[in-house]
Amino acid sequence: MNKKPILEIENLKKYFVNKSVVNKAVDGVSFKVHEGEVVGLIGESGSGKTTVGRSLLRLYDDFNGFVTLDGDIISGKRISRSRSKKMRKNIQMIFQDPHASLNGQKTIFSILKEPLIVNKIIKDELDELKKDWKYIQENFHYTFLEFDKKNHLEDIKKSNKLLNKFVSKWEGSMEEIDFNLPGNIDDKFNEFYSYLEEKVAMHSSIIGEYYTTNEDMLKLYKSRQEEYRSQNLSYDEVELKNARDSYEQGKKLARYSSSYIDLSEQKAALVASIKQQKRAKRDALSISKNVISNICEEMKHEMALHKNNALSTVNLAYHLHSFKMWKMNESAYKQVRSLKSKLQYLDLQQTKRMVKEVNQYISNFYKNLDGLNAELESSKDDVLKAVSEHFLIDLSSYIEISNNKEMEVNNQIRELETQIKGLKEKLKVAKKDPAAISHDQLEKRKVKLEKAQNLYDSELAVYVQEYQKRIYDLDILIAKALDEDAQLTKRVHSLDVVFKQTFSRFRNWYLNDYLKSLGDDKKKISLAKIDLNIYKTNVKKKNESLASYFVEKKYLRKDLSSIRKILGTDLVTDKLFAVNKKARKVALSVLGWLYTPQIKYLFIKNRIYQALNDVGLLKQFAYRYPHEFSGGQRQRIVIARALITNPKVIVADEPIASLDISIQAQVVNLLKDLCEKKKIGMIFIAHDLSMIEYVADRVQIMHLGKIVESGKTEKIYDKPIHPYTNNLFKAIPKISNANEKFQNVSFELSYLEEQRFPNVPFIHEIEKDHFVYGTDSQVEKWLKSEHYSKASTRVK
């Protein structure tokens, strides 16, 4: 099955100019990234890998070429605000140094919250909730209430079970500990210290159950939301909805004729259509202007590059070649720029074809100038004369396409405007027509609605009666469970007192008996005192950890309160269901506005917790600062930050270079799994060839700004063709030469001399999914087995 391409890069160029020196950091790079695919970018430092990544994120915006994200072009000097927002959300970058993405003065929560707010992800989530929030609350109110109580009961039961097991084990056991019995000191300490360790583990289990409950309640809301939107309702609910819709339609029909209502609906549809057409026209014009401007900029850069080459070389032949290219590109630039306004309705594919024709025209015209003598000064005059008199690019076919498209778009809009004008005239006449239905007919619809309402109320009354019995039973069970919880909590408090007494006994025994048993050995006594301080510190840390349980429990209750506000099971909303519908409708609207900040914060927390969970980190880590984590954990946080916006593409620039080898494997496996699971395309930039072999589906080998070899990973690694690729692979340490001294690998650059003027390199397809950049003679030579000894990349 062919995967969908989500990022397409075509002829990407990024040059850095310093006076007369031009550094081609990226020169004509083209490749695609498909969903769920990892593309590896390999090359030495300075090969242009990072510049590619930064250009894609528009950290450099003055680059040339075409870059499309999910079908929308995002390259060019200026892009619309909507395109920019789409790009910022859907392309994320992971840097080599985690601190590049982490503000050391902010908690992880604040760092991960920022992209959610900037990209309006939470706003979109809230807008989606509000579409049918009050209707879902009303339809499933009792279902939500019962589910809430059942979950509350289950939470108490599970907590009591854990507490009971814990209390039963420890009651009476600490009092029996005799420190005077022979044995290891650490064992004596751990005999009662494990009380704290088990208590912490028990608290963690209880907190875990609370998190699960909150998640289950949100899942219930989403499932009922899907039911409501798909109209998967009971018979009485469907009847009520249909009767309500019929009555609302009847109120219109009682005022106006059927023809008037139909004409009004047609007019509304046409007005929406014309708005959409105008919006599409503006968007298309903006993109087209951006693309044409980008092409002109590229021609201008090419012109400047050839001008620089012509003025800086001492080789007469190369000087004349560069002079020709300079003047042809200058003329092409001026001609295309003068026609910008006449080409602004071309789409992307048409523009690409036009650029190919311009380049082909330049190539063909160049051949007409082949006979000039580079040693004669007059040759330059001949070039100027030929270019001024005969260099005329015929773009009339594209001007015609653009004009036809403009006419088509304008005609469509004019046609819609004419139709709207005609409908307005018809509406004036239709407004005088008698109403479609009489007042009696409207009353019949009202009666039908009342019957449907009565049927719904009667069915609801039966359900509520059964529901109230179940709720009554649940309330009794909850009260019993809470009583048991209170008793168990008292017993735990008593055990806490016993622990303090036992620890105090241990200290007294340690100071009075154990230290005295060491005699006058000062060294042993000093070490023993240090051990005692360690014991005290361990107890202090565990008590601090136990204190955090109550803080986390408090925050989880706040989350539960916010979830109940979504479900409509909070105390205020629940009481509103006892009042009449009109008052309830108004009150629910006000409550929705009041509850929004709390629900927004809940959505942010859930997103952040899920992002941390996806990268294998605990929820509690959200409230720490970056300096409190190891290098591997920090890189995981950076990955979480990149993933939190649900991007389509991730650019990973040396994401594992600063990590330990053991951590590198964890991070790479994590990235690979997440890309497959979430169908994210990734550009993985690295020096580590063995890591690229493991993680990448396809490989691009870069050298001095160009892709010299590309294709499927296994084909490149099994049969490297380009000399630069082979030199890279020779530099990989292998088990077979593990005992040998590392040797300097001299990178072969002679192939560049063979690609100088007048030789022209281009991309050759060696086999399916395997491409090499070089001249015809070079590729022919490289394919011969005797050219060089192939570098084996497989471990021996």
N, C-alpha and C positions, 0 to 999 in steps of 0.2 A: 504494500500500500504506500503510495507516494505521500510524503508529508508536505504540509502547506508551507511555502516560503514566507517567513514573517519579516525578514530583513534582507533587502537587496542593495548591494553596493556596486556601482558601475563607474569605472574610470575615475576613482577617487584620487585627487591630487592635492598635496599641501606643500608649498614651497616657502622656505624662509630666505629672505634676501638681506644681505649685509653688504652695502655699497655695490661693488661689481661681482660679489660672490653669491651664487645661488645654490642653496642647499635643498635638494629634492628629497625632503623627508619622506614623503609618500608620492609615488609617481605611477599613476595608472592602475591602481589596485581595484580588482573586481572579484566579488564572490557573493554567495547567498548563504543565509542561515535559515534552516527550517525549524519548525516547532519540535521541541524535545531533542534537538541535535546540538552537539558540542563541536565547534570548529576551533582547532588549535592554530595559533599564530606563533611560529618559531623563527628565531633569528638572534644574531648577536645584539649586544647593546648598540643602539644607534641605527638599527635596521629599519625603524619606522613603525614598529608594532604598537607602541603606546600612542603615537601620533594618530594612528588609525582609530583607536578607541576614543581618544579625546575629541577627534573630529566628529565621530558619530554622536557624541553627547553635546556637540556644538560648544565645547570649551574653546575650540577654534571655530569661528563662524565664517572665516574668509577662505574656505577650501572650495575646490572645484570638483565636479562630478555629480552623479545622481545617487541619492540615498533615499530609499522608500521603506517605510515602516508599515507593514500590514496593508500595503496598497496605496498609502498616502506619502507623498514626497515630503521629506523633512530637511532637504539640503537647500542651499541658496543663501544669499546675503540676508534676506529677511523672510520669515515665515509668519503666518497668522498666529494670533494668540492661542486660538483653539488647537492648531497643529503643535505649537510649542508645548502646551499643556499635555497633549497626548504623548509627545516625545518624552517629556520629563517623567511622566508616570510609567511609561512602558519600556524605557531603556534605563537601566540602573548600572552603576559601575562599582566594582570592588577593587580597592587599591591595595598595593603591596603592603603599605604601612597602615594598620587599622586606625591609628590616630588621625589619619587624613579624613576619616569619616566620623570620628567620635570627638565631641566637645568635652574635654576633661572636666569642665565646670558644671556639666549637667548630668543628671541621672540617666540611666539607660531608658527609663520610662519616657523622659522628655525627649531624648534623642530619637526614639522610635515613633513618638507621637507626631513629631514635626512633619514627616512626609505624608501622614494621614490627613493632617489639616491643610497643608499646602496644596495637595492634589484633590482636596474636597471629597475624599473617599467616605468619611464619616457623614458628611452632609448628604451625599447620595444615598447612603444607607438609611438615614433618618427620613429622607423624602420618600424612599420606597416603603418604609414602615407606615408613614402617615397616609398613604394612598387609601387604605381601607381599614385603618387601625380601629376606629370606633365600631365599625360594622362587625369586625371579627370578635372584638370584646363582647359585643351584644349577642352574637350568635353562639359563642362558645363559653359564655360566662360561667355556667355551672360546671362544665367540663374542666375548665381551668381551676376553679375553686376546689373541686374534688381531687384533682391531680396534685394541687399544692398541698392539701392536707395529707394525702397519702405519702408524698415525699417527705413532709415534715415528720410524720410518724416513723417512716423507714430510717431517717437520719438519727432520730432519738434511739430507736431500737439498736441500730448498728453501733452507735456510740456506747450505749449501755452494755452491749455484749463485750466490747473491748474493755470497758471500765471494770466490768464484773470479773473478767479473766485476769486483769491486772491486779485488782484488789485481792482476789482469792489467793493469788500466788504470794503476795507480799505481806498479808496480815499475819503477824506473829513471827515472821522469819527473821526480821532484823534484830528483834529483841534477843533472839537466841544466839546471836553471833558472839563468840568468846575470842577476844584478841590475844589472850594469854596462851592459847593452844599453839603448838609448833606449826610453822608454815611460812611461806614466802610473804613478805610485806605487801607486795603488789596484789597478791591473791586476797589478802585480808581486806585491802582497800576496795578491790573490785567486787568483793562479795556483797557490799551494800551500795557501792557506786553504780552498779548495773541497774539499780532501781531508777536512777535518773535517766540512764540510757534507754531503758524500756519505756519509760514515761514519754520521752521525746518521740520514740518510734510510734507509740500509741497515738499521740497528738497528731503526728504526720498522717496516720491512717484516717483519723477523724476528719482532718482538713481535706484530705483527698476525696472523701465521701461528699463533703459539702460542695467541692468544686464540681463533682459529677452531677449532683442534684441541680445545681445552677445551669449546667450545660443541658441537662435533660429538659428543664423547663423552657429554655429558649428553643430547643429542638421541637418541642410540642407546639409552641406558637407558630414556628415556620411551617410545620406539617399542616396545621389547621388553616394557615394562610393559603397554602397551596390548594387545600380542599375547597376553600371559599372561592378562590379565583377560578378554579376548574368547575365550579358549580356542582361539586360532589356533595350535595346536601340531601337532607331527608325530604320526603314527599311534602309535608306541611310547610317546610321552609321554602321549597321551590314554588309551591302554590302562593305563598305570601309574597315572595319576590315578584312573581309574574303579575299578581293582582296589583301590587304597588306600582309596578312599571306601567301597567295598563291604565291605572287611575291618573298617574302623572301625565301620560300621553293624552288621556281624555280631557284634562283641564285645558290643554292647548287646543284640542279639537272643538271644545265648547266655545272657544273665543274666535277661532279662525277656520277657514275652509281647508279641506284636505290639500287643494292645489296650492294655497298660500303656504302651508307648512312644508309641502314638498319643495316649493320654489325657495323657501328660506333655507332649507337644508342644502339644496343645490348651491345656493349662493355662498353659504358658509364653507362648503367643500371647495368651491372655486377660489374663494378668498385665501383659504389655507394653501391651496395649490399654487396660487400666484406668489404668495410669500415664500413658499419653498423654492419656486423657480428663480425668483430674484436672489434668494440667499445662495442657491447653487451657482447662479451666474457670477455673483460677487466672489464666491470662493474659487471658482474656475479661473476667473480673470486674475485674481491675486496669485494663484499658483502659476499660471502661465507666464505672467509678468516676471515672477520670481525666477522661473526656469530660464526664460529668454535673457534676463539680466545676468544670471549665472553663466550662461553660454558666452555672453559678451565679455564678462570678466575673465573667463577661461581663455578666450581668444586674446584678450589684452595681456594676460600673463604670458601666453605663448609668444606673443609679439615681443614683449619685454625680454623674455629669456633668449630668444634668437638674436635680438639686438645686442644683448650683453655678450653673447658668444661671439658675434661678429666683431665687436669692438675690442674684445680681450684676447683673441687668438692671434698667433703669429703664423699659422699655417694658412697659406693663400687659398688652397682648395676648400678648406673648412670655412674660411672667412667668406668666400663667395657663396657656399652652401647656406651658411647662416644668414647672409645678407638677403638671399632669395626668400628664405623662410620668413625672415623679418618683414619684408615688404609685402609678401603675399598674405601673411596673417594680419598685417596692419590694414590692408585693403579689405580683407574678409570681415575684420572687426568693424570697420566703418560702414560697410554695406549692410551687415546684419543689424547693427545698432540703429541705422537710419530707417530700418523696416520694422523696428520693435512694435510700434503701434499697429502695424498691419498684420502682425503674427500672433497677437495676444489671445486668440481663441483656439490655438493649437493645443491638443492634449499632449500628455507626456510622451506617448509612443510616436506620435507624429513629429514632435520636436526632436526626438532621438534620431529618427530617420533623416530629418533635415540636417542635423549635425553630421551624420555619416556622409551625406551627399556633399556638404561643404568641404569636409576633409578629403573626400575622393576627388573633388574638383581641384583642390590645392595640389594633391598628389599628381593628377594628370597634367596640370599646368606646369608643374615643376619639370616634368619630362620634356616639355617644349623648350626649356632653357638649358638642356643638357650640353649643347654644343659650345657654350661660352668658355673662353679661355680665362682661367683664374688669374693668370699673370698679367693680363691687360686691364688697365684702369678703366678703359671704355666699357668693359663687360658690365660694370655696375650701372652705367648709364643705360645700357641695353636692357638690363633687368627693370630699371625704373620705367623706361619707355614701354616695355612689354606689359608690365603690371598696370600702368595708367591707362593704356589703350585697349588692352585685350582681357584683363582680369575682371570679368563680369559674371558674377554668380547668379544664375537664373533661379529665383525662388518664387516665381509667379504661381506655380502649382500650389505652393504652401500658402501664399497670400489668398488664393482662390478658396482653398479649404477653410482658412480662417474666416474669410468674408461670408462663405456659405454657412458656417457654424454660427456666426454672429446674426446673420439674417434668420436662421432657423430659431435661435433662442429668442430673438426679439419678436419674431412672428408668433411664437408660442405665447409669449407674454401678452402681445397685442390681442391675440385670439381670446385669451382668458379675460382680458379687460373688456373686450366687446361682448362676451357672453355675460359678464357681470352686469354691464350696462343694460343689456337686453332683459336680464332677470329683474333688475330694479324697476323697469317699466312694467313688466308683467306683475310684479308684487303690488304696485300701486293699484292696478285693476283688481287683482285677486283679493286685496284687502277689503274691498266692498262686497265681496261674495258672502252669502250667509254661512254661519258656522257649520262645521261638518256634522256635529251631533247636537242634539237638543239637551236642555237642562235635565230632562227626565232620563235620557240615556247616560248622562254623566252620573246621575244619582244611582243608576243600576250598577255602574262600575264601582261606585263608592260602597254600595251594599255588598257587592262581590268581594271588595277589599275587606270589609268588616267581617264577612263570613270567613274569609281566609285567615284574618287576624284571630277570630274566635277559635277556629280550628287549631291554629298555631298555639294560642293561649291554653286551650284545653289539653292539647298534647304536652305542652310545656308544664301545665299544672300536674298532670300525671307523672311526668319526669321529675318535677320538683318535689312532689310528695315522696317518691322513691328516693330521690336525691337527699332530701332532708333526713330520712331514716338512716341512710348510709352515713351522712355527715354526723348525725347524732352518735352513731356507733363509733365513728372515727374519733370524735371529740372525747368519748369515754376512754378509748384506747390511748389517745394522746395524753390525757390527764394522768392515767396510770403510768405511762412511760415517763412522764415528767416527774412524777413522785419517785419512781425508781431512780431516775437520773439525780434527783436531789439527794437521795439517800447515799448513792454511790459517790457523789461529789463530796459529801461529808466524810465518808470513809477515806477518800483520797487525801483530804485535808488532814485527817488524823495520821495517815501514813507519812505525810510531809513532816509533821511534828516529830514522828518517830525517827525519820531519816536525820533530821537536824540533831536529835538527841544521840543517835548512833554515831554521827560524824564527830560530835563533840566528845563522845566516849573514846573514839579512835584517836583524836588529837591528844586527849589527856593520857591515854595509854602510851602513845608514841613519845610524848615529852617526858613522862614520868617513869615509864618502864623500859621502853625500847632504847632511848638515848642513854639511859644509865647503864644498860647492859653492854654498851660499847666501851665502857671504861674511860680511860684517858686518851684514847686514840682520836686526836683532834681532826685528822683528815677524814676519818669515817663519820665523826659527828658532824663535820661541816657538810659532807655529801648528804647525810641523812636529813639535815635541816633544809637543804635544797630540795630534796625529794618531797618533804612535807609541804613546802611552798608550791611545788608542782601539783600535788594533790588538791590543795586549796584552790589553785587556779582552775584546775579541771572542773571542780564542783561549781565555781563561780560562773564559768563559761556555760555549763549545762543549764544552770538556773536562768541565765540570760536567754538562752535558747528557748527554755520553757515559757519565759515571759512573752516571747514573740508570738506564741500560740494564741494568746488572748487578743493580741493586736490584730493578727491575721483573721481570727474568728470574727472580730468586730467589722473588719472591712468586707468579709464575705457576707455578713448580714446586711451590710449596706447594698452590696450587689444584689442580694436576694430581694431587698426592698425595691430596687430599680426594676428587676425582672417582674415583680408583682404589679408594678405600675404599668408595664407593657401588657401583661395579661389581663389587667383590670381586677386583680384579686386583692389589691391593697385595701385597707380598711375604708378609706374615703370613697373609692370607686364602688366598692361592694355595697355600701349604704345607699349610693345613688340609684341602685337597681330597685329600691323600694319606693322611689318617687315616680311621678308620671313621666311619660316619654319625652315631652317637650322640654321640661325642666332638666331632665337627665341629659338630653342632647346638648343643651347650652352648657351645662356644668362640665360635661366630658370634654367639650372644646376648650374650655378654660383650663381644665386640669392638664390636657394635652400640652398646652403652651407652658404651664408651670413645671411639668415633669420633664420637658425636653432636655434641659441641662444635665439632669441626673442620668437619663437614658443615653445621652451623647457620651458621657464619661464612661458608662458601662460598655458601650460599643468600642470605645478606644482601648479600654483595658482588655477586653476579649481579643481584639485584634493583636495587641502587643503580646499577650500571654500565648496566643496561638503561634505567633511568629517565633517566640523564644522556644516553644515546644517543638516546632518544626526543625530547629537547629540543635535540639538536644540539650537545652538549658532550662533550668527551673524558673517558675513564675516569680519566685522571690527575688531573682537576680535583677528584676526590673527596677528595684529601688536602690541599687548600688551604683557606684561611680566607675568609670572605665579603668582607673588605676587599681581597682580592687580585683581585677581579673588577670589570668595568665594570658600569654600571647595567643594561644589557641582559642581560648574563650572569647577574647576580644574580636578575633577574626570571625567567629561564629555570630557574634552580635552584629558585625558589619554585614554578614550574609542575611541575617534576620531583617536588618534595615533595608537591604536591597529587595527582599522578597515581600515586604509588608504591603507594597502597593500592587501586588500581583502583576509584575511586569511581563512583557512578552520576550524581552531580550536582556541578558546580563553580560556586561563586559567585565571580565575578571582579569585584571592586570597584575600578574605575578602574585596571586592571592596566597601562595604558600611559601614564598621565598624566604620570609623572615621567621618561619616556624621550624620547630624540631622535626626530625624525620618521622617520628612516630605520630606526631600531630598532623603532619602533612597528609598522611594516608587518610586520617579521619576526615579532614576538611574536604579533600578531593572526593572521597566516597559520598560525603554529604551533598556536595554540589551536584555530582552525577545523579544521585537518587532523586534530588529535588527537581532537576531538569526533566527527568523522565516522568515523574509523578505529576508535575504541574504543567508539562508541555512548554517549558521555557527554552528558548534558544540561547546558547551561550558562546561567546567568543573568549576562549581561554588563552591568554598571553603568557608565555613561559619560556625559560631557558632550558628547563629540565626536560630533555627529549624523552626519557623513559616515562615520565609522568604524562606527557602529551600522548604517547603511544597508548597508555592505559585509558586515559579519559576521553580522548577526542574521537569523533566519528570521521571527520575529515580534517586535513592538514593543509595549511598555507605556509610555505617556506619563504621568508622575506630576507632580502639582502639589498642594502642601500636604497630602500624605498620601493623596491619592486618585488612582486611575487615571482620567484624563479622556478618554483615547482609546487604543484598542488594536486589534490585528489584524495581518494579514500585512504585512511590511515594505513591499513594493512598493505596496500599497494605501494605507497611511498616507502614504508619501512622495509618491505621485502625486496623492492627493486628501485633504489634511489638512482636517478639518472644524472641530475645536474651536479657538476663538480663541487659547488658550494654545499649542496645537500650531503654529498659524500664526506666532505671534510667535517661537517657538523657531526655526522654519525660516527666518524673515526674517533672523535673526541669523547665518546661515551665510554666510561670505564666498564670493563667486563670481568666476569669471574675468571675467565681464561687467562687474563693478564693481571690478576689481582696482586701477584707477587713481584710484578715488574715495576720499575720506577716510572712515574708519569712522564710522558714526553710532550714537549710543546708541539702543537699541531699548527703547521704553517698553512693558513687559509689561501687556497689557490684563487688569485684574482686575475690571472692571465686571460681568462675567458672574457673579461671586460674589454680588453684591447681588441679582441676579435669582433666586438659589437660596435666599434667606433665607425664613424662615417668613412666610407659609404655603405657599410654593411648594415642591414636592417633586421633586428631581432623581432620575433613575434611568438605567440603561443602556439605550441604544437601539441596535438593529442596523440600521446604515445600508445595508449590503449584506453578502454572505457574507464572513466573516472581517474585518469592520470594525465596531467598536463605539465609541459616543460617550456620555459621561456628561453629562446635562443635563435640564432640564425639557422638556416637550412643546413649549412656545412657543419656547424657546431653539433646540432642534434644528431646528424648522421654519424659524426665521430664519437659522440658520447654513447650511442647505442652499441658501438662495437665493444665486445668484451675485452679486447686487448688494450683499450684506451687507458684503463686504470683498474686497479684491483678494487672490486666493490667492497664497501664497508658493511660488514654484517652487523645488524642492530639487535640480533636475538642473543639472549643469554646462553652462553655455552658452559 
